[in-house]
């Protein structure tokens, strides 16, 4: 059993208890948290409250919970768009809507489940049973290129390249609002939001260096089509950096507008280019994926 606690801030006034705990207890699934609220395992100021309780500033919310039981991660026959594969690596064009690896609430249908079926036992286990082969990740609603390690040697060498900023990662995105400058060099540290633990933000507190280079490809009446190169690889980096400057990515309900008139599933963000030194041969290789149909459709509409 473990106890965790958070104090409601001014921004949390009037927020439902169930919403607050789901935002702050990231490691526990929503269904798990709901059952614990109903059973009195979540307290506000040391008193059990209902899920509908409206928070007040300064309320101390505590949760007493055992470890959540993680089910077996099983191979699943899910189609993969394989760009390249050999004995060391496999490069995948991950579709929009697919979670990269199992996590609370997502133990089936992930890229890892699909890779386990395709690669059998040929995946690096450096990151454990929940993330076999996973060297880097893409958000669920971001599509595009990922490289997966099939051996521990490949995993180590790819990880070293990522930490040394030697992996080329270029994305395409459609933003809200017009970016006037042709290029942007965004060097602003990113850390986790204290108000919503699921979100990241530009901050000097408990943060890490984050650098993104942005190039405008095309401007429209109220949107901008851009190319964004990651120099560092922080969680939600491109989304956070662009939103911080007033150019949230179209369809990003977390860092931009809650509603999108184009009914997108997540943000218009696509990992187009991926380049690195092959972990076995040492030769530089680079891959480029075809822009997803939904982004092409948006661009044609804007034009």
C-alpha positions, 0 to 999 in steps of 0.5 A, a space after each residue: 500500500 502507498 499513500 500519495 497526496 496533492 494540494 488543490 491550487 487556485 486553478 482547481 477550485 470547483 473541479 470535481 474530485 474524480 477529474 482532479 485525481 485522474 489528472 494527478 495520479 498518472 500511474 493509475 487508470 481511471 477505472 482503478 481510481 473510480 473504484 477507489 473513490 467509491 470505496 472511500 480510499 480517496 480522502 479530502 482533508 482526511 475525510 472520504 468524499 464522493 466523486 462529484 465533490 467540488 474542490 476548494 483551494 487548499 484541499 489536501 487530496 490523499 489516495 491510499 492504493 495498492 499496486 495495480 495488477 499489470 496483466 500479461 502483455 500478449 502478442 496481437 496480430 495488428 497490421 504494421 507499416 514496416 518501412 525497413 527491417 533487418 536483424 538489428 532494427 525495425 522502422 515503423 510508420 506508426 498510425 495515428 491513434 495507436 499507443 506506443 507501449 502498454 500503460 494503465 488503461 492501454 494494455 492491448 492494441 499498442 505498438 508493442 503488442 503488434 511488434 511482439 507478434 511480428 518479431 516474436 522473441 527478437 526484441 530488446 528487453 533492456 526497457 523491460 516487458 512493458 517496452 520491449 524494443 522501444 527506444 523512443 516513443 510517439 504520442 498516441 495521436 501523433 503518426 510517423 516514423 519510429 525505430 525499434 531495437 531488435 537486439 540489446 546492442 542495437 538498443 544501447 547504440 541507438 539510445 546513445 545516439 539519442 542522448 548525444 543528439 545525433 538522431 535526426 527527427 523532423 516533423 510536419 505540423 499545422 498550427 493555429 494562427 499565423 507564424 510571421 517569422 520564416 524560422 524559429 529557434 525555440 530554446 525554452 526548458 520544459 518540465 511537468 505542469 504543477 497544476 495538471 500532471 498529464 501536461 508539460 509546460 515551459 518552466 525553469 522549475 524542475 525542467 530540462 533543456 528543450 530545443 526545437 527548430 521550426 521552419 515555415 513551409 506555407 501560410 494560410 488565412 488562419 493557419 501555418 504549415 511548418 517543419 519542426 526539427 527536434 534537437 532534444 526530445 522532451 515529452 510533448 516538446 513540439 506541442 508545448 513549444 509552439 503553444 507557448 509562443 501562441 501557435 498551438 497545433 491544430 487539433 491539440 485539445 491539451 495545449 490548444 483549443 478544446 474543440 476543433 472544427 475539423 473533427 480531428 482525432 488529436 493533433 495535426 503532427 506527423 513524424 516525417 523524417 528519421 535518420 541515424 547511424 545503423 547500430 550494426 554497420 555504423 552507416 548513416 541511414 535516413 527514412 521519410 514517410 508519406 504524409 498521412 491522408 488527413 493532413 493532405 486533406 487539410 492542406 488542400 482545403 486550406 489552399 
